[in-house]
């Protein structure tokens, strides 16, 4: 074709709502030289058979931001681009059967209020006023969302497409991409109509994203972590009673019975029932069920038998559903990532490639996803912290068996509550340490951290370690007394905790130290020492935190969180100058934290190391229990202690020796409580790109004498004008049965003045503690505030600007 584009700034592969939204937002950002390729007609994949529901509800701050933005965009899109759309903002009602579900609603309501949404709690007695056909048996409460509704997915996509074209972007329909290659630092996207050379490429291929992702493997890529589930819903014939009521009152709110796991929506004068059934079914997972080359505008065969229980339950809830027959069944493919959230952001391992794919709820998230993707492409950073959907959150443990198992689990529990002490059972034991059997023998209840199995707490015989026991938001549970014992052992004697899976990166080559130094706002430690370093973006916001050991001008070691493995490695490697390499040694070593006032006493007979060296000292070549080991004098628990880093095979020898010497095993739950008492921040909770270094109270880690570092000018301006928020430690007078979860709102009288970033009971200080970001003028010791915990405001006091436990760090430095 003579007018086929041969060059573009960005090529997007996939013409569903998300790909088209990405094109629209790129054009809106001024990047109009962009091309979208669609193998068939727009919306030919999951978009065309999507139900089109548009909730704002989420218990993820990032996802709620994204969905809130979508709904705002959709309200004005038809007028903006002059394209008619069927967008019905009917409101929705979520039904709760239990106290725990109502607590979840209260938490979401608080988050939504903070984002400007108008979520409302409802009494059961008021339900019939808004939904006259409902039966209210066995309900504990409900949540009303006035912004919820439904939209025609095809019309939405075409409206976004029209807007993108009006701004100068191009869409090539019936033009499948067939592969990619790389030449001269640019991408070449191959199609049957010709090649397109571009700077950047986006995989927005929906349930074909994994197939497209394979094209990028020769350039550093990996298999996209996803599976495809069969999602089935059906439409009834018109219901006369509903038709009569609607002509007088309008359309019913969308109803979600989340504990029974389905939604029920009015569709014209009939009803649309969409369950997420436990006895669900995946497709294209086995050799005898291969993914077809093209499934455009196709569906799976009907399989209503799977839905029988849900249909019966829905008819008991809304008897109107049983008054008409089934009119049409839609059974189509829906892609699932292992946690049910999409992949939006940099493609792991691949330069100038991005993902905007694997959307389970692509219609309500599509607008926000396009915005986020466009920010990644054009700015290299996003307005909101989007780690919840960042493709790099999954690393090398997500093989296809894992993805399939998690997809089935997540689909069958689509509306499940994510309790703080609950661990999902599917896809476990992906990465186990050499200590795994010993931990189980000691009673460890395990949890997954970036794929690694770690001990959460240590049970004693007779303790209830069942999954059912964890279905609570409450602090109390079989674990509570054990966490208390573990914290007291670390406070009074000595504890030992294996921290498997630390990310270990080695930066080597001419000028390696100077390179690392150029990326951080912090002063690097001298040789023989370890120190925390903070890496900001251009706005001074916190990209990551790493522990740094300088081995010389051409060699620097860094230790960071297990979950940050691909994120932090890429933050370094994508900016490394020629001759400087970044290598990952995460699997080469194990770490045991030995900490408490008797830690020196425990270790002294076992090691030749100098245990008198000060806090933050490093001993690279030592021996513990007769095996080679490095000792780092640090402790995330805030007590005298050492991290012992050793070869994986040697960890059991050290474990046996320190336990025999009297160290008590403790778990991640105890460590979390201990670090919160010290005000130590955790990555992607307290430390995220939602906050600057100054807002997070990390001023002491900023070396203002440096000639330059990312975000220095922004931080200097902020220092002059004052930060918009300020980190504070809060103690709660009477927190009730629950500690403050992430993003609980902080109140001063009738005004919301901040949010918590983490919270836990502090067993050393005997109080519930919350780390928070609040209005700067209120971050004054003694200020009285309130923290909203599951709908109840609890009195809190701003603590002094120092750790609650051992504020002078005397125990740490002992």
N, C-alpha and C positions, 0 to 999 in steps of 0.2 A: 504493500500500500504506500502510495506516494506521501501521504500525510502521517504515516505512522511515526510516533516519536522515537528518535534514536538516542536521545540524551534526556536526563532529568536530574533534578537534585535528589529526589527521593522516589523510590518505587515501592508501592504497597501491594502486596500479594494477597488478594481476597476481598470480595465485594459484598460482605455482609454489613450489618449496621456498624460494627466496630471499625472495620477498614475504611468505610466511607466517612465515618465520624473523624477518624484520624486525618483523612484527606481534607475534610472541611476545616479542621482546626489548624492544620499546617498552612492552608491557604489564608486563614484568618490571621495567622502570625506573620504573613507576608511571604511565605514560601509557596509561591504559586506555581513554580516550575516542578510540579510533582505529578506522578502518574499512578493510577490505580489499575491493576489488572484483575479481571474476573473471568474465570473459565467459562461461565455461562452467563445468565442474566444476573443483575444485582439481586441479592437476597436468596440465591438458589440453595444455600446451605441451611443451617439451623434457624436463620432469621425468618425465613418464609413460613415455617410451621410453629414459630414461637407464639405463646399465648399473648405476649405483649403486656404483662403485668408490670406496674411501675411503682414498687415500694420505695420509700426512703429509709425504712427500718433497717438497721444493722447494729450489731454490737461491736463492730470494728470501726474505729474512728476514721481510718483511711477510706474504707468502703462507703461509710455513711457520707463522707465528704463528696465522694465521686457520684453517688446516687443523688444526693441533694443538688449537685450541679446539673446533672442530667435533667431532672424534673424542671428546674428553672429554665434551662435551655429550651426544652420542648414546649413550654408554655408560649414562648414568643416566636418559635421557629417558623410556623406557618405564615405569619405576617411578614417576617423578615425576608423570606425567600419567595413569598407569594405562591405557596403550594398548599392545597387543602389537606388537612389531616383529621382523622377521627381520633381525638384525644379526649377521653372521658375522665375527668377528675372527680371520682365518686366518693373518695374516702375509703378507708378499709377498717375492718374490725379484726383484731387478733384475739382469739379466745385462749384463756389460760385455765387449765384444770387443777393446778396445784399452787401452793404458796411459792414454790421455787420459780415457777413460770411467771407469776405476778412480780416477783423480785426482778427477774430479767427484764420485764416490761418497764419497771420503774427505772432500771439502770439505763435502758435505751431512751426513755423519755428524758432523763437528765442530760444525756449526751446530745439528743436532738434539740432540746431547748438551747443548749450552748451553741449549736450550729444555726440557730434561728428557725428551727422547725417547730411545729405546733402539735406535737404528739400529746394525747390526753389519756389519762387513765379513766376507765369506765367501771361503774358498779354493775353487777349482774342484773340488778333490778331495773337498770336503764336500757338494757340491750334491746328490748322489744320496741322502744321508742325509735331506734334507728334501724332496726331490722325486725319487722313485725312477724316474720315467718319462722323465727328461730325458737328452738326449745332450749331452755337454759339449765337443764339438769346437769349435775356434776361439775359446774363451772365455779371457779374461784375469783375470776376477774377478767378484764379485757383491756385492750389498748386500742385507741382510735387514732388513726392517721388521716387527717383531712386532705393531705397532699397526694395520697395514693390514688391509683386508678389504672387505666389500661389505654394502650395506644396501638394503632395499626402498625405493625413492624415494617411492612412494605412501604407504606406511605411515609413513615419516619425516615427510612433509608433513602427514598427518592427525594425527600425534601432536603436532606443533608447533601445528597449528590447534586441537586440543583444549586444549592448554595455554593458548593465547592466549584462547580463549573462557572458560576457567575463571577467568581473571584479569579478564574483563569486556570484552575487545575484541570487535569484530563482524566477521563475514565475510559478504559478500553474494555468493552464487554466482549464475550465470546473470544477471549484471547488468553488461554491458559498459559501461565508460566511453566516452563519445562525444566528449569535448572538455573544455577548461577555459577559464575566463575569470577576470578579476581585478577585484575591486571593494572599495574601501575598505581596501586593504592585505591583503585575504584572497583565498584561492582559492575558486572555485566549480567543482566537478567535476560535469560533466553526465552523466547516464545516462538511459536510457529510463524508468526508474522514478522519476526526479526528480533534483533537484540536491542536492549536499552542499556546504555552506560549511565551509571548514577553514582552519587557520593554515598548514599545510604539506602538501606533496604529494610522493609518491615514485613514480618511474617504475621499476617492477619487472616490466616487460612482456616480458622474455625476448627471443625473436627478433622480437617486435613492438615492441621498445623504440624503434626509429627512427621508426616510424609515430606512436607516442605522443609522442615528442620533438618532432615537428613542431607539435604544439598549443602548445608553449611559445615558438615563434619570435617571435610578436608581443610577447612580454614579455622579450626579450633573449636567447633561446635560439639554438641552432645545430643542425644536423643531427647526430644521434648517430652517432659514427664506428664503424661496424660493418658486417659482412657475414654472410651465412648460408651455412654449409657443410653438405654432405651427409655425415653420419657413419654408417658401416655396420658392423654386427657381426652375427655369426650364432651360433646355438645348435645343437649337434649333438644327435642322438638319444642315448639312454643308451649308455654304453660298458661292457660287461659286466666287463671287467678292472678298470676304475675303480670300478665298483659294489662288486665284491668287496673291493677294497683299502680303500675308504672305510668299509665296514661294520666293519672291524677297526681302522682308524687315524684315521678322521675326514676332514675336508675338506682338500684340497691347498691349499698357499699359492698366492696369486695370482702369476702369473709375468709379468714384463714383459721382453721382449727389446727394449730401447730402441734398440739400434743397428740392428736390423731393423725397428723401429717398429711394434710391436703388443703387446697384452696378451693373456694366455690365462688364463682363470679357470674353475674348476670350477663348474658350474651343476647342482645336484642330482647326477645321476650322468652327466651329459654335460659338454661343454666349451663355453665362450663365447670366441670369437676376435674381437678388435676391433683392426683395423689403422688406422694413420694413414698412408694411402698417398700417395706422392709424386704419382701421377697422380690427384689428388683432383678433386672437382667441387663448385662452388658452385651455389647455387640462388637464384632471385629476384633475379638480378643484371642481367638484360637485359629489354628490352621484350617479347620473345616468351616470357618466363617470369615473369609478374607474381606478386607475393605475393598469395595469396587473402585474402579478408576474414576467413575463419576456417579455420584448419588444425587445430582441436582434435582430439586423439586420432587424427591421421592420419599416414601415412608416405609416403615416396617409393617408387617402384617398385624392386624388387631390381635390383642391378647388380653381381653377384659377379665379373664378368669383371675389374673394376678391382682385385680383391683376389687375383688368381691367384698372383702372385709371393709374396705374404705368406702365403697358405695353404700353398704348397709349402714355404716356409722354416719355417713353424711345424710342419708335419708332419715335417720333417727334425729339428727340435729336440725335438719330443714326438711320436713316431710313433703314440702312442695316438690322436691327433687324427684319423688316417686310418681308424680302425677302425669309425666309424659315419658315417651320412649326415647331411646338413644337416637339422635339424628346423625351424628358423624363422629368417628373416632380418629384421633391424630396420634400416631405413634412414631416419633422421629428421634434422630440422634442428637444427643446433648453431650458435649465434651466436658470432662471433669479432670482438673488437676488433683493431686493427692489430698489437698486440704479444701477443695471445692471453690477456691478463689482463682481468678484469672492470672495470666502471665502478662504483665505490662512493664516494659522497660528494656534495658540493654540485654541483648542475647549473650548468654554466658560464653566467654572465650572467643567471641568473634568481633572483630573491629567494625564499627559503623553499621551494625545490624541490630535490629530491635524486634521485640515480640509484642503483639497485641492480640492474644489468642486464648483459647481454652476458656471461653466464657460460659458459665452455667446460667447466668442471668444477664445476658448481653443486652437486652433491650433497656432495662432500667440503668445499667452501668455504661451503656454505649457512649452517651454524651460525655460523661466524665472521663471515660477511658480515652476518648479522642483527645481531650484536653491534656491529660497526663502524658500520653504518647508524644504529642506535639511538643510539649515542654522538654521531654527527654531529648528529642531529635534536634530541636532548635537551640536549646540552652544548656543541655547536659545536666539539668537538675530540674526539680519539680517544686511547685508551690507548696504542696503538702507532702509530708513524709509518706512515701508509698511502699515501704518495706513489706507490708502485708501482701502485696501483689507482685513484688519484684521477682523476676525469673530466677535470680541468683539465690533465692532463699532455699532452693533445693540443690543438693550437690550430687555426689556420685553414688548415693545409695538408692536412687529412685529407678531401679530397673523395672521392666514391664510387669513382672509379677507383683511388685510393690504397688505400682500405679493401679493395676486392676483391682487388687484387694482394697486399696484405699478408696477408689471410686465407688465400689459397691457399698463400702461402709458409710461414706459421706452421703451418697445419694439416699440410702435407707434411713439416714439420720439427718436429713437436710434441715429440719427445723430444730435439731437437738440443741440443748443448752450446753455450753462449754464450761463446766465447773472447774474451779481452780485446782482441785486435787484429783481430778479424773484423768486417766490416761486411756486413750483409744487403743483397743487391742489389735487391730489389723496392722499388718506390715511391720511387726516388731522384730527386734534382734537383728537389725540390718548391720549395725556396727557394735561389736561387743569387745570389751577390753580383755586382757589376759587375766584380769581379776574377777571376771564375771561370775564364775562358779563360786568363788570365795564370798562375794557379796551376797549371792543368793543363800549360801549356807549361813551367813550372818543374819539373815532375815530381811534383806533389802527388798523394799517395794520399788520397782524400777520405773524410770521415766525416760522418754526419748528426747534428746537434745541435739538437733541437727543430725539426726540419724543415730547418734551415739546413745547407748544405754548407760544411764547413771543411776545411782541410788538416790531416791527421793527421801526415804526415811527407813529406819530399821525397826521392823516389827518383832515383837516377842511372841512366844507360843500363846495361842488363845486370842491374839489380836485379830480383828476382822479386816482382812485385806481384800474383801470382795469388791467387785466393780460397783455393786449396788450401794455400798457404804460411802462411795465418793460422790453420790448424786445430791450434793448440797452446796450452797454458797457459804455455809457457816464455817467458822474457824474450827469449831469442835468436831471431833471425829476420832476414830481409832488412832490416828496419827498424832493428835495434839499432845498427849502426854509424852509420847516418844520424842517429838521435836523439842519439847521442854527439857527432857533429860539430856538430849544431845547438846542443846545450847548451854546447859549448865555444866556439862562436862568440858566444853570448850572454854567456858568462863573460869572454871575452878581447877581444871586439871589439864587434860590434853585430848584432842580429838584427831581423827585421821579421816580424810575424805579423798577418794580418787576422783580427779576431774579429767575424765577421758575426753579426748577429742579437741583439746585446745588447737587452734590454728597456729601453725608455726611457719613463718616465712623467713627466708634468707635473701637479703638483697646484697649482691656482690658485683664487683667490677670497679673500674676507675671512677672515683668520686661518688661511691655508693652512699657514704655518710652525708655528703653535701646534698645529694638528691633527696634522701629521706628528710633531711633538715628543711629543704625548700618546700615540702608539702605540709609541714606541721607548724602550728602557731607556738608550739612549746619548745623549750630548750632541751636538747638531747643530753642524756647523762654522759658522764665521762666513762672511759673504759673501766670495767670492774664493777659497774653500778647498773641498776635497772631503774627506769622511770616511766611514768605515764606520759604519753604524747597525744595531743588532740589534733585531728585533721579537719579543718573547716573547708567549706565551699566558698565561692566568691562572695556570698552574702554573710559570711562569718558563722554559718550554721554548722552544726556538728555532723560531719560525715561519718567519722568513726573515732574510736579510742584504741590505742595499741600500747602494749608494754614494749619498751625499746631497750636493747642491749647493743652498745657500739663495740664491736670487736676490733675496729681499726678504721682508717679512712676509706677502705675499699670493701668493708664487710659489716653489715648490720643485721642483727636478728630481731624479729618482732613476734610477739605472742598476742593473739586476739581471740575473740569468742569463736566457739565451734560453728555457730550459725553464720558467722561473718566470713567463712572460709573463702568462698568465691568472690564475695563483694570486696573484701579488703585486698585480696590478691590482685584483683583487676584494678582497684584504685591505684595501686602501685605500678603494676606492669603496663597499664595503658599510657602511663606518663613517663615511663623510664626512658632515659636517653640511650642512644646507641652504646653498646658495650656494658650496660648495666642489666643484670638478670634478676628475676624474682622467681625463686623456687619454693615449692611447698613441701615441707617435711613433716606434715601433721601426723602421718601414720608411723613415724619413726620412733616416737617417744611416748611415754606415759607420765602422768603427773599425779603425785600424792601430796595433798596439803596436810602437814602435821602442825597443829596450832593449839595454843593454850599456854597458861603460865608455867606448866611443867613440860613444855615441848623440849626445852634445852636438856632437862633432866632425862627425858625419854630418849633423846637422840645421842647424847654424849657417849654412852657406852657402845653405840653402834657405828660411830663414824670417826674418820680422821679429820673431818672438816673443822675449821676454826669457828666455833659457835659464838665467839665473842665479837665477831665482825658486826658492824652496825646494820641497822635497818636499811633496806634497799641495796645491800651488798650482794655480789654474785661470786660464787665459787664454781668455776667451770669443771674442775677436775678434782673430784672428791670420791670417797667411797662410803657407802652406807650398807651395813649388813653384808659386807664383803663384795659388793658389786659397784661398778662405776656409776656415778651419779653427779648431777649438778644441783647445787643448793642456791635457791634464790630467797633472800630474806624478805618475804612479802606474805601478807595474809589478808584475803578478802573478808575474813571474819573479824579483823580488827584486833587481833591478839598477837602476842609473841608467836612467831611461827615461820616456817620455811616451806616453800614449794620444792619438792624433790622430783627432779626430772631425770628419767632413766630410760634405758632400752625397754621396749615392751615386754620382752621375755623375762626381764629382771624384776618387774613390778611385784609379782607374787612373793619374791624373797624379801623385799623391803616391807611389804604389807604384813607378812607373817611376823617379822621381827618387831615392828613398832606396835602391833596389836599385842604380841606376847609381852612387850615391855609395859603395857598398860594404857596405850592410846585407845580411846573409844571410837568406834566407827560412827560417823554422822553423815547426813545426807544433804541434798540440795535445798530441801525446804528449810532446814536449820540454817544453812549458809545464807539463804535469802533473808531470813529474819535478822541474822547477825549483821549482814552488810547494810540493811536499812537502818539499824540503830546507829551505824557509823556514818550514815548519809552518803554511802558509796553508790554511785549511779550505775545502772545497768544499760547495756546497749539496746537501742530500739525500744526502750521504755522511757527511762529518764534521759537518755542521750539519743537524740534524733534530729533530723533536719527540720523539725518543727521549731527548734530552739537554737539560738545563737550561743556561743561560748559564754558570753556575758550574762545572758538570761539564765543559763544553767549554773551560774555561780562559779564558773571555772576561771575567773580572772587570774588567779595565782598561777595557772598553767600557761598563761600567755606571756611570751617574751617580747615585750614591746620594743626592745632594742634591736631586734632583727631588722635587717634592711627591708625585707618583704616576706610575705607568705600569703597564701590564698585567703582572701577576705580581710586583709589587714586594714584597708581603707574603710571598709564597711564597719569593722569593729571600732576603729578610731572615731568614726562619726557617731556610732552608738554610744561610745564612752563619753563623748561631748554632750549629746542630747539626752542620754539616759535610756536604759533598756525598757522595753514595753512590758516585760515580765521579770520576775526574779525568783530563783530557786529558794525554797524554804522547807525546813523540817517541821512538821506539825505533830503534836501529841493530842490524842483524843481523850476527852474526859471519860466518856462512857460510850464506846463504839457499838455496844450491843453485840450480837452474836457474830457479826461479820466485820472484817477489816476492809479498808477502802480499796476497791478495785481500780484498775487503770481508768483514767478519764472520769473519775467522780468529780462533780462540780464543787467548787469552794465558794461559800457565800459570805458576804459582809452585809448583814441586814437583809434587804430585799434585792441586793445586786449580786450577780455571779461575778467573782473577781479572780477566778483561776480554776485550775484542775489538778487533781492528783496524778502522779505518774507511776507510783507503786505504793503498796502498803502492806503491812504485816504486823503481827503481834511481836513486840520486843521483849523477849524473855529475860534479858539482863536488866532492862529498865522498868519492866512491869507495866507496860502501856502499849496501846495500839499506836503505831507510828505510820505516818504517811509522808512521802516525799511529794512536793507540790511545786507548781509554777503559779505564782500569784502576782497581783498588782504590786509594783515596787514599793509604793508608800505604805503597804501593809506588811511588808517583809521585815517587821521590826519585832524583836523579842518581846513576848508578852501580849502581842496583839491577839484579841479574841475573835475567832472566826467560826464558821460551821462547815462541815463536810457532809455532803449529801451521799448517803450510803444506801442504795436500793430504795430510794424514795424517802428516807428518813434523815433529817438534818441532825448531825451530832456535833456538839460543842468541841472546839479544838483551840489550841494555843500555839502560836508561832514560837518555836524554840530559838535559843541563841544560835548565832552563826558558827556552829561548831558541832562535832559529833555529840549525840546524846550520851553515848557510852564512851568513857575515857576521853573527854574532850581535849585533853592535852597530849593524847597519844602516848602517855607514859608506858602503858602496858605493851603497846606495839613496839616501842623502842627499848624495852627492858633488856 
